[in-house]
Amino acid sequence: MSPFKCKVLASLSETFLMNQYIFFMAVIKNLNHEKSLQALSKYGRMEAVELEKEIDYEIS
């Protein structure tokens, strides 16, 4: 194999690895964002339940 072909293959493999890295970083960022949203919505539900309890207590 010629040195030029070796260099092209090495460059392609680096490009492929870089693309994979970028893709996985985007996926991880998206998963973390979804987890944050789930945590916020869970906290929001807990807060709503507490407010509901306070309202029920004040009414009775």
C-alpha positions as CSV (number, residue, x, y, z in Angstrom):
1,M,0.0,0.0,0.0
2,S,1.3,3.4,-0.9
3,P,2.1,6.0,1.8
4,F,-0.6,8.2,0.3
5,K,-3.3,5.5,0.7
6,C,-2.2,4.9,4.3
7,K,-2.4,8.6,5.0
8,V,-5.9,8.9,3.4
9,L,-7.1,5.8,5.4
10,A,-5.7,7.2,8.6
11,S,-7.4,10.6,7.9
12,L,-10.7,8.9,7.2
13,S,-10.5,6.8,10.4
14,E,-9.8,10.0,12.4
15,T,-12.7,11.7,10.8
16,F,-15.0,8.7,11.6
17,L,-13.9,8.6,15.2
18,M,-14.4,12.4,15.5
19,N,-17.9,12.1,14.1
20,Q,-18.7,9.3,16.5
21,Y,-17.4,11.3,19.4
22,I,-19.5,14.3,18.4
23,F,-22.6,12.1,17.9
24,F,-22.2,10.4,21.3
25,M,-21.6,13.8,23.1
26,A,-24.8,15.1,21.5
27,V,-26.7,11.9,22.7
28,I,-25.3,12.3,26.2
29,K,-26.2,15.9,26.3
30,N,-29.7,15.1,25.2
31,L,-30.1,12.4,27.9
32,N,-28.9,14.7,30.6
33,H,-31.3,17.3,29.4
34,E,-34.2,14.8,29.6
35,K,-33.1,13.7,33.1
36,S,-33.1,17.3,34.2
37,L,-36.6,17.9,32.8
38,Q,-37.8,14.7,34.6
39,A,-36.3,15.9,37.8
40,L,-37.9,19.4,37.4
41,S,-41.3,17.9,36.6
42,K,-41.0,15.5,39.6
43,Y,-40.1,18.5,41.8
44,G,-43.0,20.5,40.3
45,R,-45.4,17.6,41.1
46,M,-44.1,17.4,44.7
47,E,-44.5,21.1,45.1
48,A,-48.1,20.9,43.7
49,V,-49.0,18.2,46.2
50,E,-47.6,20.2,49.1
51,L,-49.6,23.3,47.9
52,E,-52.8,21.1,47.6
53,K,-52.2,19.8,51.2
54,E,-51.9,23.4,52.5
55,I,-55.0,24.5,50.7
56,D,-57.0,21.5,52.0
57,Y,-55.7,22.2,55.5
58,E,-56.7,25.9,55.3
59,I,-60.1,25.0,54.0
60,S,-60.9,22.5,56.8
